[in-house]
Amino acid sequence: MTLRLFVTGATGQVAGALTEAGPRRGLAVTAIGRPALDLETADADAVTRLIEASGADVVVSAAAYTAVDRAESEPDRAFGINRDGAAAVARAAARLGLPLLHLSTDYVFDGTKPEPYRESDPTAPLGVYGRSKRDGELAVLEAHPSALVLRTAWVYGPTGANFLRTMLRLAGERERLRVVDDQIGNPTSALDIAEALIDLALKATAPADTPAIGAGAPNRALSPAMGGIFHMTAAGETSWCGFARAIMAGSAARGARAVPVDAIGTADYPTPARRPANSRLDCSRLAEHWAVRLPDWRHGLGTVLDRLLPPLSSKETRSPS
């Protein structure tokens, strides 16, 4: 039987990646967004009807208000989507007895810890976006205690507005780039997130007699013992400047334009919302409980760059940018 995913946030990077990867992995994906589903105003009844109509087996809550700086002046919208909307999806999934995979963020932490963050570390969001996502985590788990809340970070992909695409665009417009070098994290490809979500969906719906996966043997009911908060990012770490330099190196290797990247400090690039200096997440719990690991961020970057800047053959030349 074909496993069916219901995904919120149809125009987002992760939903797009799931829509592409699902059929290749033998899954049917229904991605819903506005106007059919507006999480700023939707209630659990409306979401329940949409999920039922899709015939879904697993719900992926990927929709979010992600405008980090604008959230400082639009707190009602941020909380309306990231907390209240997420809770409505969780209540609907719980009513229908379906596993729920909910995406969250590294911004729930203040970034002052010198080591990578574990799920048990106290949260201390620095701004509205982080607070709205942390409140969303709590609301989701209250409504659906067996949900998987998956914190990821520094998400980018071949579509949508993200750091990688911005760097490629700016490299075509400027002779040099200046990028913050004192914020570190785990750049994570939306393509890799989608593959991991599919792995989790398949494992969460495996028959009860399936051999143990990781530390447990999850089944279609998705017991609360297997739920909770997990960190899910690419392996490895770098700074924003290091990420930008890797993007430029990859661009040059594919025959596209690349420019030098100068390191600057956070103080040299003020923004309305404060960012955590340390966004690194320890993902060992996800590996232990679910046997899911994302590849190194450099591998994910190469895959996305190959989509955006296909390698040249020995006989090809690329037109000047």
Solvent accessible surface area in square Angstrom, and as a share of the most:
residue,aa,sasa,rsa
1,M,206,0.92
2,T,63,0.37
3,L,16,0.08
4,R,110,0.40
5,L,1,0.01
6,F,0,0.00
7,V,0,0.00
8,T,0,0.00
9,G,17,0.16
10,A,34,0.26
11,T,138,0.80
12,G,36,0.34
13,Q,39,0.17
14,V,15,0.09
15,A,1,0.01
16,G,33,0.32
17,A,7,0.06
18,L,0,0.00
19,T,67,0.39
20,E,85,0.38
21,A,5,0.04
22,G,0,0.00
23,P,85,0.54
24,R,154,0.56
25,R,80,0.29
26,G,47,0.45
27,L,7,0.04
28,A,29,0.23
29,V,31,0.18
30,T,50,0.29
31,A,32,0.25
32,I,31,0.16
33,G,16,0.16
34,R,161,0.59
35,P,134,0.84
36,A,67,0.52
37,L,8,0.04
38,D,43,0.22
39,L,13,0.06
40,E,65,0.29
41,T,111,0.64
42,A,24,0.18
43,D,78,0.40
44,A,5,0.04
45,D,68,0.35
46,A,29,0.22
47,V,0,0.00
48,T,16,0.09
49,R,151,0.55
50,L,50,0.25
51,I,1,0.01
52,E,104,0.47
53,A,90,0.70
54,S,24,0.15
55,G,41,0.40
56,A,12,0.09
57,D,20,0.11
58,V,0,0.00
59,V,0,0.00
60,V,0,0.00
61,S,2,0.01
62,A,22,0.17
63,A,21,0.16
64,A,37,0.28
65,Y,11,0.04
66,T,88,0.51
67,A,27,0.21
68,V,25,0.14
69,D,42,0.22
70,R,132,0.48
71,A,0,0.00
72,E,66,0.29
73,S,90,0.58
74,E,51,0.23
75,P,53,0.34
76,D,123,0.64
77,R,76,0.28
78,A,0,0.00
79,F,36,0.15
80,G,10,0.10
81,I,17,0.09
82,N,2,0.01
83,R,85,0.31
84,D,67,0.35
85,G,0,0.00
86,A,4,0.03
87,A,8,0.06
88,A,2,0.01
89,V,0,0.00
90,A,0,0.00
91,R,106,0.39
92,A,0,0.00
93,A,0,0.00
94,A,42,0.32
95,R,139,0.51
96,L,53,0.26
97,G,57,0.55
98,L,29,0.14
99,P,3,0.02
100,L,0,0.00
101,L,0,0.00
102,H,2,0.01
103,L,15,0.08
104,S,6,0.04
105,T,9,0.05
106,D,2,0.01
107,Y,35,0.13
108,V,0,0.00
109,F,2,0.01
110,D,39,0.20
111,G,5,0.05
112,T,109,0.63
113,K,50,0.21
114,P,103,0.65
115,E,92,0.41
116,P,48,0.30
117,Y,9,0.03
118,R,103,0.38
119,E,27,0.12
120,S,100,0.65
121,D,30,0.16
122,P,116,0.73
123,T,39,0.23
124,A,46,0.36
125,P,34,0.21
126,L,40,0.20
127,G,9,0.09
128,V,10,0.06
129,Y,18,0.07
130,G,2,0.02
131,R,107,0.39
132,S,0,0.00
133,K,7,0.03
134,R,51,0.19
135,D,48,0.25
136,G,0,0.00
137,E,0,0.00
138,L,94,0.47
139,A,20,0.16
140,V,0,0.00
141,L,39,0.19
142,E,148,0.66
143,A,26,0.20
144,H,11,0.05
145,P,84,0.53
146,S,13,0.08
147,A,0,0.00
148,L,0,0.00
149,V,0,0.00
150,L,0,0.00
151,R,2,0.01
152,T,8,0.04
153,A,3,0.02
154,W,23,0.08
155,V,44,0.25
156,Y,1,0.00
157,G,1,0.01
158,P,15,0.09
159,T,80,0.46
160,G,38,0.37
161,A,103,0.80
162,N,15,0.07
163,F,43,0.18
164,L,0,0.00
165,R,95,0.35
166,T,45,0.26
167,M,13,0.06
168,L,36,0.18
169,R,132,0.48
170,L,20,0.10
171,A,1,0.01
172,G,45,0.43
173,E,108,0.49
174,R,126,0.46
175,E,127,0.57
176,R,131,0.48
177,L,3,0.02
178,R,145,0.53
179,V,11,0.06
180,V,12,0.07
181,D,61,0.32
182,D,75,0.39
183,Q,14,0.06
184,I,54,0.27
185,G,0,0.00
186,N,9,0.05
187,P,0,0.00
188,T,0,0.00
189,S,1,0.01
190,A,1,0.01
191,L,26,0.13
192,D,19,0.10
193,I,0,0.00
194,A,0,0.00
195,E,47,0.21
196,A,4,0.03
197,L,0,0.00
198,I,0,0.00
199,D,44,0.23
200,L,0,0.00
201,A,0,0.00
202,L,71,0.35
203,K,43,0.18
204,A,0,0.00
205,T,13,0.08
206,A,13,0.10
207,P,90,0.56
208,A,78,0.61
209,D,127,0.66
210,T,38,0.22
211,P,110,0.69
212,A,76,0.59
213,I,24,0.12
214,G,43,0.42
215,A,75,0.58
216,G,15,0.15
217,A,52,0.41
218,P,5,0.03
219,N,49,0.25
220,R,107,0.39
221,A,83,0.64
222,L,2,0.01
223,S,48,0.31
224,P,92,0.58
225,A,83,0.64
226,M,19,0.09
227,G,6,0.06
228,G,17,0.16
229,I,26,0.13
230,F,0,0.00
231,H,0,0.00
232,M,1,0.00
233,T,5,0.03
234,A,2,0.02
235,A,51,0.40
236,G,34,0.33
237,E,81,0.36
238,T,22,0.13
239,S,13,0.08
240,W,45,0.16
241,C,0,0.00
242,G,23,0.22
243,F,1,0.00
244,A,0,0.00
245,R,119,0.43
246,A,27,0.21
247,I,0,0.00
248,M,9,0.04
249,A,64,0.49
250,G,11,0.11
251,S,1,0.00
252,A,57,0.44
253,A,87,0.67
254,R,35,0.13
255,G,37,0.35
256,A,22,0.17
257,R,83,0.30
258,A,40,0.31
259,V,11,0.07
260,P,69,0.43
261,V,12,0.07
262,D,46,0.24
263,A,52,0.41
264,I,19,0.10
265,G,23,0.22
266,T,55,0.32
267,A,97,0.75
268,D,83,0.43
269,Y,129,0.49
270,P,115,0.72
271,T,48,0.28
272,P,101,0.64
273,A,3,0.02
274,R,166,0.60
275,R,65,0.24
276,P,5,0.03
277,A,52,0.40
278,N,8,0.04
279,S,3,0.02
280,R,30,0.11
281,L,9,0.04
282,D,36,0.19
283,C,35,0.21
284,S,41,0.26
285,R,64,0.23
286,L,2,0.01
287,A,13,0.10
288,E,100,0.45
289,H,43,0.19
290,W,0,0.00
291,A,43,0.33
292,V,6,0.03
293,R,178,0.65
294,L,16,0.08
295,P,51,0.32
296,D,47,0.25
297,W,8,0.03
298,R,140,0.51
299,H,115,0.51
300,G,1,0.01
301,L,10,0.05
302,G,21,0.20
303,T,55,0.32
304,V,0,0.00
305,L,2,0.01
306,D,59,0.31
307,R,110,0.40
308,L,49,0.25
309,L,28,0.14
310,P,78,0.49
311,P,86,0.54
312,L,64,0.32
313,S,61,0.39
314,S,121,0.78
315,K,192,0.82
316,E,95,0.43
317,T,128,0.75
318,R,83,0.30
319,S,92,0.59
320,P,131,0.83
321,S,115,0.74
